[in-house]
Amino acid sequence: MVKVLIFAGGTGRRMNARTRPKQFLMMHGKPVILYTLEKFEAHEEIGEIVIVCLESWMGQLREYI
């Protein structure tokens, strides 16, 4: 079983994202972090995914998941 660690703790400062971190920006109606999660979830050898996220955004991340 492969475990994956996703670092999603950036603030989006370089992308000039003032309202939310870059991983929570919407792209084609879905937050960017979900595109990442979907790719890892679809891989048959991955058994566990751990996401490191800004504490203030953990609730939002849980809602998306």
C-alpha positions as CSV (number, residue, x, y, z in Angstrom):
1,M,0.0,0.0,0.0
2,V,1.3,3.4,-1.0
3,K,0.6,6.5,1.2
4,V,0.5,9.9,-0.3
5,L,1.2,13.2,1.5
6,I,-0.2,16.3,-0.2
7,F,1.1,19.7,1.0
8,A,-1.8,22.1,0.4
9,G,-0.7,24.8,2.9
10,G,0.1,27.6,0.5
11,T,-1.5,31.0,0.8
12,G,-1.7,32.0,-2.9
13,R,0.4,35.1,-2.5
14,R,2.4,34.6,-5.7
15,M,-0.9,34.1,-7.6
16,N,-2.3,37.3,-6.2
17,A,-5.2,35.3,-4.7
18,R,-6.5,37.7,-2.1
19,T,-9.6,35.9,-1.0
20,R,-8.5,32.3,-0.7
21,P,-5.4,30.0,-0.9
22,K,-4.5,28.8,-4.4
23,Q,-5.6,25.2,-3.8
24,F,-9.1,26.5,-3.1
25,L,-9.4,28.7,-6.2
26,M,-12.1,27.5,-8.5
27,M,-11.2,26.1,-11.9
28,H,-14.1,24.9,-14.2
29,G,-16.5,24.9,-11.2
30,K,-14.3,22.9,-8.9
31,P,-11.5,23.8,-6.4
32,V,-8.0,23.0,-7.6
33,I,-7.3,20.7,-4.6
34,L,-10.1,18.3,-5.8
35,Y,-8.4,17.8,-9.1
36,T,-5.3,16.6,-7.3
37,L,-7.2,14.4,-4.9
38,E,-9.2,12.7,-7.8
39,K,-5.9,11.8,-9.6
40,F,-4.5,10.1,-6.5
41,E,-7.7,8.4,-5.5
42,A,-8.0,6.9,-9.0
43,H,-4.5,5.3,-8.7
44,E,-4.9,1.6,-7.8
45,E,-1.7,1.4,-5.7
46,I,-2.6,4.3,-3.4
47,G,-4.2,3.2,-0.1
48,E,-4.0,6.3,2.0
49,I,-4.0,10.1,1.3
50,V,-2.9,12.6,3.9
51,I,-3.4,16.3,3.2
52,V,-1.5,19.1,5.0
53,C,-3.7,22.2,5.0
54,L,-3.9,25.7,6.6
55,E,-5.7,25.2,9.9
56,S,-8.2,28.0,9.1
57,W,-9.2,26.2,5.8
58,M,-9.5,22.6,7.2
59,G,-13.3,23.0,7.5
60,Q,-13.6,24.0,3.9
61,L,-11.4,21.2,2.8
62,R,-13.6,18.7,4.7
63,E,-16.7,20.1,3.0
64,Y,-15.1,19.6,-0.4
65,I,-14.0,16.1,0.3
